[in-house]
Amino acid sequence: MKLSEIRSYIGNILDYQPDITTYKNQLDDVINEQYFRLFTEKPFTFAQKEAVITARPDETLTAIAVANGANTLTDTAGANQFQSHMEGQIINLDYVEYTIAWVASANLAYLTSNYEGSTATLASVDVRYRYLDLPQDCVEVMQVLKRAMTLTPQEPGRMIPLTRYEDEFWNLPLNEVNLPNYWVPYDDYSLIPPKAPTIGAATSGSGRGARTLEFAVSYVFAGRESALSPVTSIVLADTQIPTLTLTTIPNLSGLMRRVYVRCPGAGINKFYNIPESSSGNALLEYLPTSNGTLQYATDTDLSSFNDSFELTYSRYDGVDGNIQRIRMYPRQDQKYSITVRYMYRPIELIDDADTPEFPAVSHQVLAYMALRDIFVKHDNDAQAAMYDRKVAQEMLKIEQRYLNSIAKRYIKQFMAGGRTDPVPMYTPLSTS
């Protein structure tokens, strides 16, 4: 069932389907609330994903110049030692740990705070990849694996989880480096969104149709993305194109910016990351030092809002800026591909054609769940109770179909007590 079909089903039951945008949006909010609840309630197979994360070993850099009270790192050897994947990582400078804000070039990087030591060219510094970011749609980690490409019977793929209490009780050293066999949850990282709307205006253009465009901006730090800023609406005549003004933000913030656009009047209700046209570089992400006026002349007119537009540009996926993190123990001694299986939060249903990300045979449960909450809101206890029973019936089917079960093997064993006949027993699946 598409979102419009779920909405229509609910309207038929309620005998109330006004063509009012506010009502439609409120109903969509109720449906999405139940949608997210379904995905986060239990570890259904359809609510799980796998992601592969690169765990990098520590790197040693040489001849790095630092100055007291400054936040720049310079590769004086000109050896192109700074790489983009170092952003957000820890760097040890003269026995004090700092965080790399962003890499401006292969020979220049910025810290998130000013260097407090003496001005010097350090012969050797270490970049420490202590923590791994989980995908931003991660709700709960199910398994962390070192998934092998070939058979390795003496090395199980599943890594052993440790609690924060165990990590602290055993005083597991942060800098021990070896083959990782354990993982430990670490503090979440929260990235706040821009608080002020982007400054928008209209400028001269030609033949693009009268339209109202809505813009929003997010922050990005080391690949992590914030929620969106307040929306800026720009009303355009046929002969106008939109412009946005970016202000300079501190370079020690390390915050990049992404610009998103939507056009509800043309049926584009989702935000898409679009390229800027005035620079000639088709930029999709802007540095902390980026400022001035941006023009969007080619990809924000009504003629571009079609299937090709939606397939070309990246949709904003509703992240909230919170990133869960884990650390390996011991810290990885070489480059590993770590597979994380996790329960995820689905993307919000917005457009009429959007379809829930679980088997269609069970979509009706969303309508039942929404109806139950609507009847509760309007103090109709009898109808609420009836749809609560319908939800329970559907959830039982869903649990039978899509809940994981522990894998077992059916084997023969001999019983004690003198019996010699084989007795079938269930035992957990083993690698032995």
C-alpha positions as CSV (number, residue, x, y, z in Angstrom):
1,M,0.0,0.0,0.0
2,K,1.2,3.5,-0.9
3,L,0.9,6.3,1.6
4,S,-2.1,7.7,-0.3
5,E,-3.8,4.3,-0.2
6,I,-3.2,4.0,3.6
7,R,-4.6,7.5,4.0
8,S,-7.7,6.6,1.8
9,Y,-8.4,3.4,3.8
10,I,-8.4,5.4,7.0
11,G,-10.6,8.0,5.5
12,N,-13.1,5.4,4.3
13,I,-13.4,4.0,7.9
14,L,-13.8,7.4,9.4
15,D,-16.1,8.6,6.6
16,Y,-14.0,11.8,6.6
17,Q,-11.6,12.7,3.8
18,P,-11.5,16.5,3.5
19,D,-9.2,18.0,0.9
20,I,-7.3,20.1,3.4
21,T,-3.5,20.1,3.5
22,T,-3.4,20.6,7.3
23,Y,-5.6,17.5,7.9
24,K,-3.6,15.4,5.4
25,N,-0.3,16.4,7.1
26,Q,-1.7,15.6,10.5
27,L,-2.8,12.2,9.3
28,D,0.5,11.5,7.7
29,D,2.2,12.4,11.1
30,V,0.0,9.7,12.8
31,I,0.9,7.1,10.2
32,N,4.6,7.8,10.4
33,E,4.5,7.7,14.1
34,Q,3.1,4.2,14.0
35,Y,5.5,3.3,11.2
36,F,8.6,4.3,13.3
37,R,7.1,2.5,16.3
38,L,6.7,-0.7,14.3
39,F,10.3,-0.7,13.2
40,T,11.8,0.0,16.6
41,E,9.6,-2.2,18.8
42,K,11.1,-5.6,18.0
43,P,14.0,-7.0,15.9
44,F,11.9,-7.9,12.9
45,T,13.9,-9.2,9.9
46,F,12.6,-6.4,7.7
47,A,13.7,-3.8,10.3
48,Q,17.3,-4.8,10.1
49,K,20.2,-3.7,7.9
50,E,23.8,-4.5,7.4
51,A,26.5,-1.9,6.9
52,V,30.2,-2.3,6.3
53,I,32.4,0.1,8.2
54,T,36.1,0.6,7.6
55,A,38.2,0.3,10.8
56,R,41.5,1.9,10.0
57,P,44.8,1.4,11.9
58,D,46.6,4.3,13.5
59,E,48.7,6.4,11.2
60,T,52.0,8.2,11.9
61,L,52.6,11.6,10.3
62,T,56.0,13.3,10.2
63,A,57.3,16.9,10.1
64,I,54.0,18.5,11.1
65,A,54.3,22.2,12.0
66,V,52.1,23.6,14.8
67,A,52.0,27.0,16.5
68,N,50.9,27.9,20.0
69,G,47.4,29.4,20.0
70,A,46.7,28.3,16.4
71,N,44.5,25.5,15.1
72,T,46.3,24.7,11.9
73,L,48.5,21.7,11.1
74,T,51.0,22.0,8.2
75,D,52.7,19.1,6.5
76,T,56.1,20.8,6.1
77,A,57.5,17.8,4.2
78,G,54.9,18.4,1.4
79,A,54.2,14.6,1.5
80,N,50.4,14.9,1.1
81,Q,49.9,13.1,4.5
82,F,46.4,14.5,5.4
83,Q,43.5,12.6,4.1
84,S,39.7,13.4,4.3
85,H,39.1,10.2,6.4
86,M,41.1,11.8,9.2
87,E,38.4,14.4,9.8
88,G,36.8,13.9,13.3
89,Q,39.7,11.6,14.4
90,I,42.0,12.0,17.3
91,I,45.6,13.3,16.8
92,N,48.3,13.1,19.4
93,L,50.4,16.3,19.5
94,D,53.2,16.3,22.0
95,Y,51.4,13.8,24.3
96,V,48.1,15.8,24.2
97,E,45.1,14.6,22.2
98,Y,43.2,16.9,19.9
99,T,40.5,16.4,17.2
100,I,41.0,17.1,13.5
101,A,38.2,19.4,12.4
102,W,38.6,19.2,8.7
103,V,41.3,18.6,6.0
104,A,41.6,21.6,3.8
105,S,44.3,20.0,1.6
106,A,46.7,17.1,1.6
107,N,49.2,19.3,3.4
108,L,46.9,21.5,5.6
109,A,44.4,20.5,8.3
110,Y,42.5,22.3,11.1
111,L,41.9,21.3,14.7
112,T,38.7,21.8,16.6
113,S,40.6,23.7,19.3
114,N,43.8,25.8,19.5
115,Y,47.1,24.0,20.1
116,E,48.3,24.6,23.7
117,G,51.9,23.4,23.3
118,S,55.0,25.2,22.2
119,T,55.4,26.2,18.5
120,A,57.4,23.5,16.8
121,T,57.7,21.1,13.9
122,L,56.9,17.8,15.4
123,A,59.0,14.9,14.0
124,S,56.2,12.4,14.6
125,V,52.5,12.6,15.5
126,D,49.8,9.8,15.6
127,V,46.3,9.9,14.2
128,R,44.2,7.5,16.3
129,Y,41.1,5.9,14.9
130,R,39.7,5.1,18.3
131,Y,35.9,5.1,17.6
132,L,33.7,3.9,14.8
133,D,30.6,5.9,13.8
134,L,27.5,3.7,13.2
135,P,25.0,4.6,10.4
136,Q,22.8,7.5,11.4
137,D,19.6,5.4,10.9
138,C,20.9,2.9,13.5
139,V,18.4,2.3,16.4
140,E,20.0,-0.7,18.0
141,V,23.1,-2.8,17.2
142,M,22.3,-6.5,16.7
143,Q,25.7,-7.9,15.8
144,V,29.2,-6.7,15.0
145,L,31.2,-9.0,12.8
146,K,34.5,-9.4,11.1
147,R,33.0,-11.0,8.0
148,A,35.6,-13.1,6.3
149,M,35.8,-13.6,2.5
150,T,37.2,-17.1,2.9
151,L,36.7,-19.9,5.4
152,T,38.4,-19.2,8.7
153,P,37.1,-21.9,11.1
154,Q,39.4,-20.8,13.9
155,E,38.3,-17.2,13.9
156,P,34.6,-16.7,14.5
157,G,33.1,-13.7,12.7
158,R,30.9,-12.5,15.6
159,M,32.7,-10.1,17.8
160,I,31.9,-10.2,21.5
161,P,30.0,-7.2,23.0
162,L,31.2,-5.7,26.2
163,T,29.2,-3.3,28.4
164,R,30.5,0.0,29.5
165,Y,30.6,-1.4,33.0
166,E,32.9,-4.3,31.9
167,D,35.1,-1.9,30.0
168,E,35.5,0.3,33.0
169,F,35.7,-2.5,35.6
170,W,38.5,-4.3,33.7
171,N,40.2,-1.0,32.9
172,L,40.7,-1.9,29.3
173,P,43.4,0.3,27.9
174,L,42.4,2.8,25.2
175,N,45.7,2.4,23.3
176,E,46.1,-1.3,23.2
177,V,46.4,-2.3,19.5
178,N,45.9,-5.9,18.2
179,L,43.4,-8.1,16.4
180,P,40.0,-6.8,17.7
181,N,37.7,-9.4,19.2
182,Y,35.4,-7.2,21.3
183,W,33.4,-4.1,20.8
184,V,32.2,-1.6,23.4
185,P,29.4,1.1,23.1
186,Y,30.7,4.6,23.4
187,D,29.2,8.0,23.9
188,D,26.8,9.2,21.2
189,Y,27.9,12.2,19.1
190,S,25.2,14.9,18.6
191,L,25.5,17.5,15.8
192,I,23.2,20.5,16.2
193,P,21.5,22.0,13.1
194,P,21.9,25.6,11.9
195,K,19.6,27.7,14.0
196,A,19.0,30.6,11.6
197,P,17.4,30.3,8.2
198,T,19.5,30.8,5.1
199,I,19.2,34.3,3.6
200,G,17.4,33.9,0.3
201,A,16.5,36.2,-2.5
202,A,15.4,36.3,-6.2
203,T,17.5,37.6,-9.0
204,S,17.0,38.0,-12.8
205,G,16.6,34.9,-14.8
206,S,14.5,33.7,-17.7
207,G,11.7,31.4,-18.6
208,R,11.5,29.1,-15.7
209,G,8.0,29.5,-14.5
210,A,6.4,31.2,-11.5
211,R,7.1,29.0,-8.5
212,T,7.8,29.0,-4.7
213,L,11.0,27.2,-3.7
214,E,11.8,26.2,-0.1
215,F,15.4,25.9,1.0
216,A,17.0,24.4,4.1
217,V,20.6,23.8,5.2
218,S,22.3,21.1,7.2
219,Y,25.7,20.9,8.9
220,V,28.1,18.1,8.1
221,F,31.0,17.1,10.3
222,A,33.3,14.2,9.3
223,G,30.5,12.6,7.3
224,R,27.9,13.1,10.1
225,E,24.9,15.2,9.2
226,S,22.6,17.4,11.3
227,A,18.9,18.0,11.1
228,L,17.8,20.8,8.8
229,S,17.7,24.5,9.5
230,P,14.4,26.5,9.5
231,V,13.0,26.7,6.0
232,T,13.6,29.7,3.7
233,S,10.9,30.3,1.1
234,I,11.6,32.2,-2.1
235,V,8.7,33.3,-4.3
236,L,9.9,33.5,-7.9
237,A,8.4,35.0,-11.0
238,D,8.9,33.5,-14.4
239,T,12.0,35.6,-15.1
240,Q,13.7,35.0,-11.7
241,I,16.1,32.4,-10.3
242,P,16.9,31.9,-6.5
243,T,20.0,33.0,-4.7
244,L,21.2,32.1,-1.2
245,T,23.8,33.9,0.9
246,L,26.2,31.9,3.1
247,T,28.1,33.4,5.9
248,T,31.6,32.4,7.0
249,I,31.7,30.2,10.1
250,P,34.8,29.4,12.3
251,N,37.1,27.0,10.5
252,L,37.8,25.2,13.8
253,S,34.2,24.1,13.8
254,G,35.0,21.8,10.8
255,L,31.3,22.2,9.7
256,M,30.5,21.8,6.1
257,R,27.1,22.8,4.8
258,R,24.6,21.1,2.4
259,V,21.8,23.0,0.7
260,Y,18.5,21.3,0.1
261,V,15.5,22.4,-2.0
262,R,11.9,21.3,-2.4
263,C,8.9,22.7,-4.4
264,P,5.6,21.5,-3.0
265,G,3.7,23.3,-5.8
266,A,5.4,21.0,-8.3
267,G,4.8,17.8,-6.2
268,I,8.4,17.8,-4.8
269,N,7.6,17.5,-1.0
270,K,11.0,16.0,-0.1
271,F,14.2,18.0,0.3
272,Y,17.0,17.3,-2.3
273,N,20.6,18.3,-2.2
274,I,21.2,20.3,-5.4
275,P,24.3,21.8,-7.1
276,E,25.1,25.5,-7.1
277,S,25.6,27.0,-10.5
278,S,27.4,30.3,-10.2
279,S,30.8,28.8,-9.3
280,G,30.8,26.5,-12.3
281,N,31.9,23.7,-9.9
282,A,28.4,22.1,-9.3
283,L,29.1,22.2,-5.6
284,L,27.0,20.1,-3.3
285,E,28.9,20.8,0.0
286,Y,30.4,24.0,1.2
287,L,33.5,24.5,3.4
288,P,33.4,26.5,6.7
289,T,35.1,29.3,4.9
290,S,32.6,29.4,2.0
291,N,30.6,32.6,1.9
292,G,28.9,34.9,-0.5
293,T,26.0,34.5,-2.9
294,L,25.1,31.2,-4.5
295,Q,22.9,30.9,-7.6
296,Y,20.7,28.0,-8.5
297,A,20.0,28.6,-12.1
298,T,19.7,25.3,-13.8
299,D,18.2,22.7,-11.5
300,T,15.5,24.4,-9.6
301,D,13.0,25.3,-12.3
302,L,9.7,23.5,-12.7
303,S,10.8,21.7,-15.9
304,S,13.4,19.9,-13.9
305,F,11.1,18.6,-11.2
306,N,10.4,15.2,-12.6
307,D,11.5,11.6,-12.1
308,S,15.0,12.4,-13.4
309,F,15.4,15.1,-10.8
310,E,14.5,12.7,-8.0
311,L,16.8,10.0,-9.3
312,T,19.7,12.4,-9.9
313,Y,19.9,14.2,-6.6
314,S,20.3,12.9,-3.0
315,R,17.2,13.1,-0.8
316,Y,17.5,14.4,2.8
317,D,16.8,11.2,4.8
318,G,15.5,12.7,8.0
319,V,18.5,12.3,10.2
320,D,18.5,14.1,13.6
321,G,22.2,14.7,14.0
322,N,22.7,11.9,16.6
323,I,25.4,9.4,15.8
324,Q,26.0,6.2,17.9
325,R,29.6,5.1,18.2
326,I,31.5,2.0,19.3
327,R,35.1,1.2,19.8
328,M,37.0,-2.0,19.1
329,Y,39.0,-3.8,21.7
330,P,41.9,-4.1,21.2
331,R,42.0,-1.2,18.7
332,Q,42.5,-2.5,15.2
333,D,46.1,-3.2,14.2
334,Q,45.3,-3.1,10.5
335,K,42.5,-2.1,8.1
336,Y,39.4,-4.2,8.7
337,S,36.0,-4.2,7.1
338,I,33.6,-4.4,10.1
339,T,30.0,-5.5,9.3
340,V,27.3,-4.1,11.6
341,R,23.8,-5.6,11.6
342,Y,21.4,-3.3,13.2
343,M,17.8,-2.3,13.6
344,Y,17.1,0.9,11.6
345,R,14.8,3.8,11.5
346,P,13.0,4.0,8.1
347,I,12.7,7.1,6.0
348,E,9.6,9.1,6.6
349,L,6.6,8.6,4.2
350,I,6.0,12.0,2.6
351,D,4.8,11.7,-1.0
352,D,1.6,9.9,-2.0
353,A,3.6,7.3,-3.8
354,D,5.9,6.5,-0.9
355,T,5.6,2.8,0.2
356,P,6.5,1.4,3.6
357,E,9.7,-0.6,3.7
358,F,8.3,-3.9,4.8
359,P,6.3,-6.7,3.0
360,A,3.1,-5.4,1.5
361,V,1.0,-8.2,3.0
362,S,1.4,-6.5,6.4
363,H,0.9,-2.9,5.4
364,Q,-2.7,-2.8,6.7
365,V,-1.4,-2.9,10.2
366,L,-0.3,0.8,9.9
367,A,-3.9,1.7,9.1
368,Y,-5.1,-0.2,12.1
369,M,-2.5,1.4,14.4
370,A,-3.3,4.9,13.1
371,L,-7.1,4.3,13.5
372,R,-6.6,3.0,17.1
373,D,-4.8,6.2,18.0
374,I,-7.3,8.4,16.3
375,F,-10.2,6.8,18.1
376,V,-8.3,7.2,21.4
377,K,-7.8,10.9,20.7
378,H,-11.5,11.4,20.1
379,D,-12.5,9.3,23.2
380,N,-14.2,6.6,21.2
381,D,-13.1,3.8,23.5
382,A,-15.2,1.0,21.8
383,Q,-13.7,1.6,18.3
384,A,-10.2,2.1,19.8
385,A,-10.5,-1.3,21.6
386,M,-11.7,-3.0,18.4
387,Y,-8.7,-1.7,16.4
388,D,-6.4,-2.5,19.2
389,R,-7.5,-6.2,18.8
390,K,-7.0,-5.9,15.0
391,V,-3.5,-4.6,15.7
392,A,-2.8,-7.4,18.1
393,Q,-3.9,-10.0,15.5
394,E,-1.8,-8.5,12.7
395,M,1.2,-8.2,15.0
396,L,1.0,-11.8,15.9
397,K,1.2,-12.7,12.2
398,I,4.1,-10.3,11.7
399,E,6.0,-11.8,14.7
400,Q,5.5,-15.3,13.4
401,R,6.8,-14.3,10.0
402,Y,9.5,-11.8,10.6
403,L,11.0,-12.4,14.1
404,N,14.4,-14.0,14.2
405,S,14.8,-17.4,15.8
406,I,17.9,-19.0,17.2
407,A,19.4,-21.4,14.6
408,K,19.4,-25.0,15.8
409,R,20.6,-28.3,14.4
410,Y,18.8,-31.6,14.8
411,I,21.5,-34.1,15.9
412,K,21.7,-37.5,17.6
413,Q,23.2,-38.0,21.0
414,F,23.5,-40.8,23.5
415,M,21.8,-40.5,26.8
416,A,23.4,-41.3,30.1
417,G,22.2,-44.1,32.4
418,G,23.0,-47.0,30.2
419,R,20.8,-46.2,27.3
420,T,22.4,-46.9,24.0
421,D,19.6,-45.8,21.6
422,P,20.1,-42.5,19.8
423,V,17.9,-39.8,21.1
424,P,17.3,-36.8,18.9
425,M,17.9,-33.4,20.6
426,Y,18.1,-29.8,19.5
427,T,21.3,-28.0,20.1
428,P,22.5,-24.6,19.3
429,L,24.3,-24.2,16.0
430,S,28.0,-24.3,16.5
431,T,31.1,-23.8,14.5
432,S,32.7,-26.9,16.0
